[in-house]
Amino acid sequence: MPDHRRKRYWRANLRLVAALLSIWAVAAFGLSIAAVEPLNRFRLAGFPLGFWLAQQGSIYVFIALTLVYAVAMDRLERRYGIES
């Protein structure tokens, strides 16, 4: 693969990782730590929503983002002709 295509591939990969980690950081820290008091006014499965997001929600978001990353990387590798 030519050097300029390799650089574009890695730039796209890093943008994807940064975007997904930003989403996870907002879910893990923003919603479950910084916004816990307003979220605790609501309940999910009998638990305060802020508590639930801190304990379970950020894990579910991380798993979903891992699946999104896998699908997005498959597309990215096809676009740049990379075989794994």
C-alpha positions in Angstrom: 0.0 0.0 0.0 1.4 3.4 -0.9 2.5 5.6 2.0 -0.2 8.3 1.5 -3.0 5.6 1.6 -1.4 4.1 4.7 -1.4 7.5 6.4 -5.1 8.2 5.4 -6.0 4.7 6.7 -4.4 5.3 10.1 -5.8 8.8 10.3 -9.3 7.4 9.7 -8.6 4.7 12.3 -7.5 7.2 14.9 -10.5 9.4 14.3 -12.8 6.4 14.8 -11.1 5.4 18.0 -11.2 9.0 19.3 -14.9 9.3 18.6 -15.8 6.0 20.2 -13.7 6.6 23.3 -15.3 10.1 23.6 -18.7 8.5 23.5 -17.7 6.0 26.1 -16.1 8.7 28.3 -19.3 10.7 28.3 -21.3 7.6 29.2 -18.9 6.3 31.8 -17.9 9.5 33.5 -20.3 12.2 32.4 -23.6 10.4 32.9 -22.7 8.2 35.8 -20.5 10.5 37.8 -21.1 14.2 36.9 -24.8 13.9 36.2 -25.7 11.3 38.8 -27.9 13.5 41.0 -30.4 14.5 38.3 -30.4 11.0 36.8 -31.2 9.4 40.2 -34.6 11.0 40.1 -35.5 8.3 37.6 -35.6 4.6 38.1 -34.6 1.7 35.9 -35.4 -1.9 37.1 -36.0 -0.5 40.6 -32.6 1.2 40.8 -31.8 4.9 40.6 -30.8 5.6 36.9 -27.5 7.3 37.9 -26.5 4.2 39.9 -27.6 1.9 37.1 -25.6 3.8 34.5 -22.5 3.7 36.8 -22.8 0.0 37.4 -24.2 -1.5 34.2 -24.9 1.2 31.6 -21.3 2.1 30.9 -20.4 -1.6 30.4 -23.3 -2.0 27.9 -22.2 1.2 26.1 -18.6 -0.2 25.9 -19.8 -3.5 24.5 -21.9 -1.7 21.9 -19.0 0.5 21.0 -16.7 -2.5 20.6 -19.2 -4.0 18.1 -19.5 -0.7 16.3 -15.7 -0.5 16.1 -15.5 -4.0 14.6 -18.0 -3.2 11.9 -16.5 0.2 11.1 -13.0 -1.3 10.9 -14.2 -4.0 8.5 -15.6 -1.3 6.2 -12.4 0.8 6.6 -10.2 -2.1 5.7 -12.3 -2.9 2.7 -12.1 0.7 1.6 -8.3 0.7 1.8 -7.8 -2.9 0.5 -6.3 -4.3 3.7 -6.7 -8.0 4.3 -6.7 -9.3 7.9 
